Amino acid sequence: MTTGMARTTIRLAAAGTVAGTVLATALAGGAALAETSERGETGSTSAGIPRNFLLHEPQARRPVRYPGEEEWAISDRLGANLEVNPCDLRRPADRDRVAARTVVYRAPEHHSGEQLVIYRSTAAARRALAGLLGQVERCARVKSEGTVTKTWADPVHIGDRAVRITVQGYDARGVRPVIGGQRAVVVREGRAVAIYLLAGEYGKVRGSDFTRPLKDARKMAAKVCSLRGVC
């Protein structure tokens, strides 16, 4: 049986728009993540990141209400791509990771991601964030099959450095918003980078789109300093 998530992914991908692909990729991209997920019953943890340390991790370990329509996945895979991936890289460009955990939630027309990556040094974490912002610049405007996907970053005052990243689809002229986009906040604190992402059928960009990612990023920027040697 095709689940609601799969139906949505197929419908958006078939639409042939960059914006649709952005959302469809986010919704479907959990397949590889699910293969490496560690569910609540395993009890394993990534080196340096305690069990249930991520904000949404405890909820991710509980059974979902509608198993055919929604899904959580948890992965400690060091080689996982950053949840924000403006240039659709096949593999991460950052280096010197020592620990990572990614928690994702997928449901029809919705994807949310929480990711914490700890690097070998503060300099490595700085380079990772700089590399991500370089992607934002390189792929700020991408045209495909009659649509334009725009990506941009705005600074926010969280941690040592933070940005909110907007991905939004527009018509062929790059003027009228079309369905599909992402809203994310990325924060660096010490040698850790945390990402909070929402992807859905966004249209017009609103400041309120970032309410939850901003709140979560502030919490993690404070919490991550409880890990030894991170800050």
N, C-alpha and C positions, 0 to 999 in steps of 0.2 A: 504493500500500500504506500502511496506517495504521501508523505507528511505535509502539513501546512508549510513548514520551512522549505521543503523541497519544491513544492508548487510555486512558492514565491520566488525562489532562486531561478527556476526554469522560466517563469514569466518575465522576470526582469532581464535575464540574459537574452531571452528571445527578442526583447524590445530593441536590442542593438544600440543602445545609447551608452556613452561613457558613464553617465550618472547611474544608469541601471546596472552597469558592470561593476561600478564601485560598490554598490550595495549588494549585488549578487555575489561578488567575490568575498565580501565580509561575511555574508550568511553561509556561503558554501565552504569558506576557507577553514572552517573548523574540522573538516574531515581529517586532514592530516594531524591536527591537534588532537582529535579524539583518539587517534591511533596511539598516541603517547601519553594520554591522560592518566593521572593517578587518581583514582576515585577515593572516596572517603574511607573505604574499608582497608586500603593498603597500608596506610600509616607512614609511607615514605615521605621524605622531605628533601628539598634541594639544599645542598651544603650552604650553611649560613643563613638560610631562611626558615624559621621555625614553622611547624604545621599551623595552619589557620592564621598566619601572619597577615596575609592580604585581606583587605576590608570585606570583600565579597566571597572569600573562600569558605567560611563556615556555611553560608547559604548554599554554595555550590556543592557541598558534600551531603546535603539533605535531598531526599527524593522530591522530584518535581510534581506539581499537581496534575499536569496534563502531559504524560510521557510521549504521546504521539505528536505533540505540537511544540514542545519546548525541551531544551537540553542545556545542561551545564557541562563544561569540560575543564580539567585542570592539567597543566603540563609543566614539568620542570626541565624541559628540553633546552639546553644551552643554545642550540643552533636555530631556535625558532625565530622567525622574522619579527621585527618590532611591529606592534599592533598598528601603528601609524606607518604607512608605506606608500608615500605619494607617487613614487616612480614605479611601483609594482615590481620591486626587486625580487628575484627568485630566491636569494639568500641574503642574510644580513650583511651589511657593509661594516658594522662596528666590530671591534676586536677587544681582546683581553677581558672577556666576561668570566666571572668566577662563580656566579649563581644567578638563577633566573626562575621566575614562576609566572605563568600566564593563566588567567582565569577568564573564560568566555561564557557568555549566555547567548543562546540563539532561539528565536521564536519567529513566527510569521512576521515579516516586514520589520524585524528588529534584531540588532546584534549589539552587544555591549562587551567591552573587553577591559580587563585590568591586568597590568603587567608591571613587574618589578624586576629590574636587572641590576646586579651589583658587579662593578668592574674592579679590576686589580688595583686601580689607583684613581685618584680624583682627576688626574689629567686624562685618563682613558674615558672616564664618564663625560668630561667636557668634550672630548673629541666625538664621542657618540652623539651627543646632542647637536654639536656643530654639523656633523654629517647628516643628521636628519633634517636640519634646517637648510642644508645645501640641497637636499632632495626637494624641499618645498620650493626653493628658487628655481631649480631646473625644470620642475614639472608644474609650474605655476599656472600654465594654460595649455591644456591638451585638447585638440580637436579630434573628433571621431564620429563618423556617420551622422553628420547633421547636428551634433551637439558639441558644447565646449564645457570641459570640467576645469574649474578654477580652484586653486589651492593657495591659501595664504596663512601667515602666522602673525599673531599679535602678542607682545610681551605682557605678562601678568606678574604681580609681585607675590611670588610664592617661592620658598626655599632659596637656594643659591642662584638659580635661574629657572624661569618657567615661561612657557608660551601656550597660547591656545591656538589650535590649528583648525581651520575651516576648510572643508572640501565640499563644493557645491556644483551641481550640474546646471547648465544654462542652454538656451537655444543656440542655433547656429551663429547668431550674431553676438552671443555672449552677453545678452541683455536680460532676457526673461528667464527666471528660474524654472527648472523642470524637476521632476521628482527624483530624489536620490542624493545622498550626501553623508558626510561624516562630521562629527564634532568631537574634538579631543583636547585634552590638557596634558602637557608633558612637563614634568618638573624634575630638575636635578638637585639633589641634596647630597653634598659630599661625593662619595664614589658610587652613588645609586641614582638610577633614572627610573621614574615611575610614569606610567601612561594610563590615562583613563579615556576610553573611547566609546562613543555612541554612534551607531550607523542606522539609518532608517529612511523612510520616505519623506525626507525633508524637502521643503520648498523654499520659501523665503527664509533668509538667515535672520535669526533673532538672538538677542543677548541671553534670553532665558534658556536657549538650547544648551548653554554651558553651565547652568546652575549646578547640576549633579556632578559633572566632571571637576568643576572648580572646588566644590565642597570635598570631594574625595581626595583630590590632589593635596589640599591643605592638610587633611588628616594624615595622609601618608608621609608628607614632608616632615611632619613632627614625629611620627611613629618610627620612621626608618632610622632615626638617630639613636634609637634604643638598641640597635644591632651593633655589636662591638666593632669598633674601627671604621664604621661607615662614614661617620661625620667627623 
